[in-house]
């Protein structure tokens, strides 16, 4: 087996995630906590990956490292769904919520499978875990394809409307991110298709090139994209009394007129 190193990619992942935290605080974009979670999980997974080799007698790092690295991209998926919900409204927002629920389903499947791929478990249990995990990432890719259809439809409608083009940069970043996540899924499918001991796992180059690097590029793309320029959600302000009841003025006016007439009558009688 190889010995993973805490190389520049690991440090850069931490730096780009730190940049996301600073940007989210500076621009006051609370929804960006989702992409921050992706960077945090990936960075923590890489650190634990090194610690698991430095402490070979301890099982406290191996499984958590594997789970964090395997599940971190699902936070990227969730972030894309949140981004799309800020582009569109009404039914499309509900559809984005559905994709978030789909993402949670894939998350649970992959977490279950990833937990079972533990060296302490029997070979049969590990193989079952691999199959469950592969089913989870296959389901994730299926949802991604459906989401791409939604993004393309939105892109087409925006091109027909014309006007401002500020939406293009984050949308193109979304396309690039979906492509990078798909690349990583293909890598994982190829890796686990060989069973417990894949030739790919004997070298760290495929992992850093096809798994860690796509995550790093994704985080950097959202650092330089205009994700932090998205408009804030419109909060429902408390409506004024007049807005709550449009007939209030009419009723008030009629009662005033009525009272005024009654007062005039009383004055006449006097």
Secondary structure as the mmCIF struct_conf table of DSSP 4:
data_model
#
loop_
_struct_conf.conf_type_id
_struct_conf.id
_struct_conf.beg_label_comp_id
_struct_conf.beg_label_asym_id
_struct_conf.beg_label_seq_id
_struct_conf.end_label_comp_id
_struct_conf.end_label_asym_id
_struct_conf.end_label_seq_id
HELX_RH_AL_P HELX_RH_AL_P1 UNK A 8 UNK A 27
TURN_TY1_P TURN_TY1_P1 UNK A 28 UNK A 28
HELX_RH_3T_P HELX_RH_3T_P1 UNK A 30 UNK A 32
HELX_RH_AL_P HELX_RH_AL_P2 UNK A 33 UNK A 54
TURN_TY1_P TURN_TY1_P2 UNK A 55 UNK A 57
TURN_TY1_P TURN_TY1_P3 UNK A 60 UNK A 61
HELX_RH_AL_P HELX_RH_AL_P3 UNK A 62 UNK A 87
TURN_TY1_P TURN_TY1_P4 UNK A 90 UNK A 90
HELX_RH_AL_P HELX_RH_AL_P4 UNK A 91 UNK A 116
TURN_TY1_P TURN_TY1_P5 UNK A 119 UNK A 120
BEND BEND1 UNK A 121 UNK A 121
HELX_RH_AL_P HELX_RH_AL_P5 UNK A 123 UNK A 161
BEND BEND2 UNK A 163 UNK A 163
TURN_TY1_P TURN_TY1_P6 UNK A 166 UNK A 166
HELX_RH_AL_P HELX_RH_AL_P6 UNK A 167 UNK A 193
TURN_TY1_P TURN_TY1_P7 UNK A 194 UNK A 194
BEND BEND3 UNK A 196 UNK A 197
HELX_RH_3T_P HELX_RH_3T_P2 UNK A 199 UNK A 202
HELX_RH_AL_P HELX_RH_AL_P7 UNK A 204 UNK A 207
HELX_RH_PI_P HELX_RH_PI_P1 UNK A 208 UNK A 212
HELX_RH_AL_P HELX_RH_AL_P8 UNK A 213 UNK A 224
BEND BEND4 UNK A 225 UNK A 226
HELX_RH_3T_P HELX_RH_3T_P3 UNK A 227 UNK A 229
BEND BEND5 UNK A 230 UNK A 230
HELX_LH_PP_P HELX_LH_PP_P1 UNK A 231 UNK A 233
HELX_LH_PP_P HELX_LH_PP_P2 UNK A 237 UNK A 240
HELX_RH_AL_P HELX_RH_AL_P9 UNK A 241 UNK A 244
TURN_TY1_P TURN_TY1_P8 UNK A 246 UNK A 247
HELX_RH_AL_P HELX_RH_AL_P10 UNK A 248 UNK A 269
#
